[in-house]
Amino acid sequence: MSIKILPLGGLGEVGKNMTAVGFDGTYVIVDMGIKLESILGFDDANIGEMGKSELINIDGIPDDTPIRRKKVAAILLTHGHLDHIGAVGKLAHGYNAPIYGTPFTVELVKDVIREENVFRVTNELRCVNPGETVEIGNLSAEFIQVTHSIPQTCAVAIRGPGGSVLCASDFKLDDKPLLGPTTDIQSLKRLANDGPVAALVGAVRLEEEGPTPSESKARLMLREVMDSAASGGGAVLVTTFSSHIARLRSVVELSYELGRIPILLGRSLERYCLSAMKLGLVDFPEELGIYGRPNLVRRVLREVRGTREDYVLVVTGHQGEPNSVLTRIADGKLPFKIKKKDEVIFSASVIPNPLNISNRELLETKLHIQGARIHRDVHVSGHAGRKDTRKFIELVNPEYLIPCHGTYDKLEILANMGREMGYPKDRIPILQNGRMLVLGG
């Protein structure tokens, strides 16, 4: 009995994650992501209006041709980041298969589907709570809670004839995550007792030795920087990942502690925060202002500009995205001008690709010229470094260790780590998108 693993995206790159896992002729697909770098680099890109072939040609979504004619029983989503769910609108309709994800992930997928204007996506959406197992014909999928930078992230253990495969592209080990539970070590140990055939393990941050600092450290960093920034008498602007609900809650709470009123501005901030509040995942104060519509963003900025010292403006734009609120402020396209006493806090690292690096550098230059004091890297990663990844592999103890989610230099780092841990070379295959690996049989 053979197990087949077919990566369709996420290898040799950051983003566009999608992998098919097959048992006895039946497959499940894990994740359907976009590659934000490719889409943002395409002038006037509106993914909802773009065709599938067009997006494949610009390397924006996976080319799923190799799996199209096979029997796909389910689509399993590990978490709600766009590099894991953003292609659902373009690809899911091609499969007569339900989509499984945690409640927060499914809520975000609904937004992706609503914004899709080319294809009609009618796949059934099924919610799975972290820790639950779903039966899919003669297969099963266990959604194992892991800590990441977005709520309700899971590693998925797929069991079928011949054994089990764990898909764990995004995780960290954090004893104090501030929001949500810690990584479910006990479930990983139980999985190890079953002797998993293979584990796909994310490599995106393996240039860092680790251990990855806890989110509680990020809050301490924010407290220090925000306290200093608020004492300057100007506006304080904070930008971070819109999906990082734990970080956003820290910013909101610290703002009130400093005697300032937090306001969240930006479409993606509104989307993620309202979804988290709807599901009871975060307890933002009722009076917190969250505004996504462009006319409301303009109105609020117009109202607060004269008393800027009273506010903390939490805005989109941590990567220097051209249409973000922070970039539009820097470009003079919104009714709020940066002044000499204003301070801008980037509570996010730059995603390491040339477009993001260029956009972020350009944005920082504009802000600096206009007089802002800039605070960089007030942040801890949501991904495990080498030390925590090694611990994770030791917990799971798979027969085959398969590096995933990362550029090839990162995949090679993970392969080298595996060799140091005693894995023979033929048990650490470095795969390529579109090429199938067959185990056993």
FENGI-V84431 format. One record per residue. N is the residue number from 1. PSI is psi in whole degrees, 0 to 359 (NA if undefined). BURIAL is b if it has 16 or more other ideal C-beta (glycine too) atoms within 10 Angstrom, else e. D_CENTER is the distance of its C-alpha to the mean C-alpha in whole Angstrom. Layout:
N | PSI | BURIAL | D_CENTER
N | PSI | BURIAL | D_CENTER
//
This chain:
1 | 124 | e | 34
2 | 155 | e | 31
3 | 132 | b | 28
4 | 134 | b | 26
5 | 120 | b | 22
6 | 97 | b | 22
7 | 136 | b | 18
8 | 350 | b | 18
9 | 162 | b | 15
10 | 358 | b | 13
11 | 128 | b | 16
12 | 14 | b | 17
13 | 164 | b | 14
14 | 116 | b | 11
15 | 180 | b | 9
16 | 36 | b | 11
17 | 130 | b | 11
18 | 126 | b | 14
19 | 137 | b | 16
20 | 136 | b | 20
21 | 126 | b | 21
22 | 140 | b | 25
23 | 118 | b | 28
24 | 41 | b | 31
25 | 354 | e | 30
26 | 132 | b | 28
27 | 152 | b | 24
28 | 149 | b | 21
29 | 131 | b | 18
30 | 113 | b | 14
31 | 152 | b | 12
32 | 87 | b | 12
33 | 166 | b | 10
34 | 164 | b | 11
35 | 99 | b | 11
36 | 323 | b | 11
37 | 316 | b | 14
38 | 320 | b | 16
39 | 318 | b | 16
40 | 334 | b | 16
41 | 358 | b | 19
42 | 116 | b | 21
43 | 132 | e | 23
44 | 34 | e | 23
45 | 130 | b | 20
46 | 98 | e | 20
47 | 327 | b | 18
48 | 335 | e | 20
49 | 353 | e | 23
50 | 148 | b | 22
51 | 163 | e | 24
52 | 311 | b | 22
53 | 320 | e | 24
54 | 317 | b | 24
55 | 323 | b | 20
56 | 319 | b | 21
57 | 329 | e | 23
58 | 11 | e | 21
59 | 32 | b | 18
60 | 331 | b | 16
61 | 162 | b | 15
62 | 149 | b | 17
63 | 106 | b | 20
64 | 15 | b | 21
65 | 317 | e | 25
66 | 342 | b | 25
67 | 354 | b | 24
68 | 320 | e | 26
69 | 6 | e | 29
70 | 163 | e | 28
71 | 111 | e | 28
72 | 119 | b | 25
73 | 338 | b | 25
74 | 156 | b | 21
75 | 121 | b | 18
76 | 128 | b | 15
77 | 128 | b | 12
78 | 326 | b | 10
79 | 179 | b | 7
80 | 11 | b | 6
81 | 146 | b | 3
82 | 334 | b | 6
83 | 3 | b | 6
84 | 339 | b | 7
85 | 352 | b | 9
86 | 341 | b | 10
87 | 5 | b | 14
88 | 319 | b | 15
89 | 334 | b | 17
90 | 335 | b | 19
91 | 329 | b | 19
92 | 329 | b | 19
93 | 342 | b | 23
94 | 359 | e | 24
95 | 133 | b | 24
96 | 72 | e | 26
97 | 141 | b | 24
98 | 159 | b | 22
99 | 125 | b | 18
100 | 140 | b | 17
101 | 167 | b | 14
102 | 161 | b | 14
103 | 319 | b | 16
104 | 319 | b | 13
105 | 314 | b | 11
106 | 321 | b | 14
107 | 320 | b | 15
108 | 326 | b | 12
109 | 324 | b | 13
110 | 321 | e | 16
111 | 318 | b | 16
112 | 317 | b | 14
113 | 321 | b | 18
114 | 328 | e | 20
115 | 357 | e | 19
116 | 120 | b | 20
117 | 1 | e | 24
118 | 316 | e | 25
119 | 152 | b | 24
120 | 112 | e | 25
121 | 113 | b | 22
122 | 9 | e | 24
123 | 139 | b | 23
124 | 134 | e | 23
125 | 125 | b | 20
126 | 125 | e | 20
127 | 137 | e | 19
128 | 121 | b | 18
129 | 146 | e | 18
130 | 133 | b | 17
131 | 347 | e | 20
132 | 158 | e | 21
133 | 136 | e | 23
134 | 145 | b | 23
135 | 133 | e | 26
136 | 87 | b | 26
137 | 235 | e | 29
138 | 12 | e | 30
139 | 165 | b | 27
140 | 157 | e | 25
141 | 121 | b | 21
142 | 126 | b | 20
143 | 102 | b | 17
144 | 122 | b | 17
145 | 129 | b | 15
146 | 155 | b | 13
147 | 137 | b | 12
148 | 191 | b | 8
149 | 18 | b | 7
150 | 143 | b | 7
151 | 153 | b | 10
152 | 44 | b | 11
153 | 143 | b | 9
154 | 148 | b | 12
155 | 142 | b | 13
156 | 122 | b | 16
157 | 115 | b | 19
158 | 123 | b | 21
159 | 139 | b | 25
160 | 186 | b | 28
161 | 122 | e | 31
162 | 349 | b | 31
163 | 202 | b | 28
164 | 154 | b | 25
165 | 130 | b | 22
166 | 129 | b | 18
167 | 110 | b | 15
168 | 73 | b | 13
169 | 328 | b | 10
170 | 119 | b | 8
171 | 164 | b | 10
172 | 164 | b | 12
173 | 112 | b | 16
174 | 115 | b | 17
175 | 343 | e | 20
176 | 71 | e | 19
177 | 350 | b | 16
178 | 329 | b | 18
179 | 122 | b | 16
180 | 171 | b | 16
181 | 169 | e | 17
182 | 170 | e | 17
183 | 136 | b | 16
184 | 85 | b | 19
185 | 322 | e | 21
186 | 320 | e | 24
187 | 324 | b | 22
188 | 322 | b | 21
189 | 320 | e | 25
190 | 320 | e | 26
191 | 318 | b | 24
192 | 324 | b | 26
193 | 333 | e | 29
194 | 349 | e | 29
195 | 67 | e | 29
196 | 138 | b | 25
197 | 317 | b | 26
198 | 152 | b | 23
199 | 124 | b | 20
200 | 118 | b | 17
201 | 130 | b | 15
202 | 144 | b | 12
203 | 12 | b | 14
204 | 333 | b | 11
205 | 28 | b | 13
206 | 0 | b | 16
207 | 347 | e | 18
208 | 131 | e | 18
209 | 314 | e | 21
210 | 185 | b | 19
211 | 151 | b | 20
212 | 129 | b | 16
213 | 154 | b | 18
214 | 155 | b | 17
215 | 335 | b | 15
216 | 330 | b | 19
217 | 322 | e | 20
218 | 322 | b | 17
219 | 319 | b | 20
220 | 320 | e | 23
221 | 316 | b | 22
222 | 317 | b | 21
223 | 314 | b | 24
224 | 313 | e | 26
225 | 318 | b | 25
226 | 323 | b | 25
227 | 315 | e | 29
228 | 317 | e | 30
229 | 319 | b | 28
230 | 335 | b | 30
231 | 352 | e | 33
232 | 345 | e | 34
233 | 2 | e | 35
234 | 194 | b | 32
235 | 148 | b | 29
236 | 122 | b | 26
237 | 132 | b | 23
238 | 135 | b | 19
239 | 137 | b | 16
240 | 180 | b | 12
241 | 130 | b | 9
242 | 335 | b | 10
243 | 354 | b | 7
244 | 79 | b | 9
245 | 323 | b | 12
246 | 317 | b | 13
247 | 318 | b | 14
248 | 321 | b | 15
249 | 321 | b | 17
250 | 316 | b | 19
251 | 316 | b | 19
252 | 311 | b | 21
253 | 318 | b | 23
254 | 327 | b | 24
255 | 313 | b | 25
256 | 321 | e | 28
257 | 329 | e | 29
258 | 1 | b | 30
259 | 21 | e | 32
260 | 157 | b | 29
261 | 119 | b | 28
262 | 142 | b | 24
263 | 131 | b | 23
264 | 127 | b | 20
265 | 120 | b | 20
266 | 146 | b | 18
267 | 315 | b | 17
268 | 326 | b | 13
269 | 316 | b | 14
270 | 315 | b | 17
271 | 307 | b | 15
272 | 317 | b | 12
273 | 317 | b | 15
274 | 324 | e | 17
275 | 317 | b | 15
276 | 320 | b | 15
277 | 319 | b | 19
278 | 322 | e | 20
279 | 2 | b | 19
280 | 26 | e | 20
281 | 343 | b | 17
282 | 148 | b | 18
283 | 64 | e | 21
284 | 146 | b | 21
285 | 147 | e | 25
286 | 329 | e | 27
287 | 357 | e | 28
288 | 127 | b | 24
289 | 124 | e | 24
290 | 118 | b | 21
291 | 126 | b | 22
292 | 328 | b | 20
293 | 136 | e | 23
294 | 320 | e | 25
295 | 326 | e | 28
296 | 322 | e | 27
297 | 316 | b | 25
298 | 318 | b | 28
299 | 315 | e | 30
300 | 316 | b | 29
301 | 324 | b | 29
302 | 322 | e | 32
303 | 327 | e | 33
304 | 350 | b | 32
305 | 331 | e | 33
306 | 341 | e | 36
307 | 45 | e | 35
308 | 334 | b | 32
309 | 352 | e | 33
310 | 355 | e | 32
311 | 158 | b | 28
312 | 117 | b | 25
313 | 114 | b | 23
314 | 116 | b | 19
315 | 157 | b | 18
316 | 155 | b | 15
317 | 16 | b | 16
318 | 337 | b | 14
319 | 6 | b | 14
320 | 26 | b | 17
321 | 133 | b | 16
322 | 327 | e | 20
323 | 11 | e | 20
324 | 163 | b | 18
325 | 316 | b | 20
326 | 319 | b | 21
327 | 321 | b | 22
328 | 328 | b | 24
329 | 313 | b | 25
330 | 330 | b | 26
331 | 1 | e | 27
332 | 23 | e | 30
333 | 359 | e | 29
334 | 156 | b | 28
335 | 54 | e | 31
336 | 120 | b | 30
337 | 137 | e | 31
338 | 134 | b | 30
339 | 174 | e | 33
340 | 323 | e | 34
341 | 359 | b | 33
342 | 149 | b | 30
343 | 136 | b | 27
344 | 124 | b | 23
345 | 119 | b | 21
346 | 101 | b | 17
347 | 55 | b | 15
348 | 145 | b | 13
349 | 163 | b | 13
350 | 125 | b | 14
351 | 124 | b | 11
352 | 77 | e | 14
353 | 156 | b | 15
354 | 322 | e | 19
355 | 313 | b | 18
356 | 317 | b | 15
357 | 316 | e | 18
358 | 314 | e | 21
359 | 316 | b | 19
360 | 316 | b | 19
361 | 318 | e | 22
362 | 316 | e | 24
363 | 314 | b | 22
364 | 322 | b | 23
365 | 316 | e | 27
366 | 316 | b | 28
367 | 318 | b | 27
368 | 316 | e | 29
369 | 325 | e | 32
370 | 357 | b | 32
371 | 0 | e | 32
372 | 146 | b | 29
373 | 130 | b | 28
374 | 134 | e | 25
375 | 119 | b | 23
376 | 154 | e | 20
377 | 40 | e | 18
378 | 76 | b | 18
379 | 150 | b | 15
380 | 150 | b | 14
381 | 156 | b | 11
382 | 5 | b | 9
383 | 148 | b | 10
384 | 141 | b | 13
385 | 194 | b | 16
386 | 318 | b | 19
387 | 313 | e | 21
388 | 327 | b | 18
389 | 319 | b | 18
390 | 316 | b | 21
391 | 319 | e | 22
392 | 314 | b | 19
393 | 319 | b | 21
394 | 323 | e | 24
395 | 315 | b | 23
396 | 323 | b | 23
397 | 58 | b | 25
398 | 159 | b | 25
399 | 319 | e | 28
400 | 133 | b | 25
401 | 118 | b | 22
402 | 109 | b | 20
403 | 140 | b | 18
404 | 172 | b | 15
405 | 78 | b | 12
406 | 161 | b | 13
407 | 163 | b | 16
408 | 332 | e | 20
409 | 325 | e | 21
410 | 321 | b | 18
411 | 323 | b | 19
412 | 324 | b | 22
413 | 316 | b | 21
414 | 321 | b | 20
415 | 317 | b | 23
416 | 321 | e | 25
417 | 317 | b | 24
418 | 320 | b | 25
419 | 321 | e | 28
420 | 331 | e | 29
421 | 359 | e | 28
422 | 2 | e | 31
423 | 130 | b | 29
424 | 156 | e | 32
425 | 322 | e | 30
426 | 357 | e | 31
427 | 9 | b | 28
428 | 67 | b | 25
429 | 132 | b | 25
430 | 110 | e | 23
431 | 170 | b | 22
432 | 146 | e | 22
433 | 132 | b | 20
434 | 355 | b | 23
435 | 127 | e | 25
436 | 142 | e | 25
437 | 130 | e | 26
438 | 124 | e | 29
439 | 125 | b | 29
440 | 190 | e | 33
441 | NA | e | 35
//
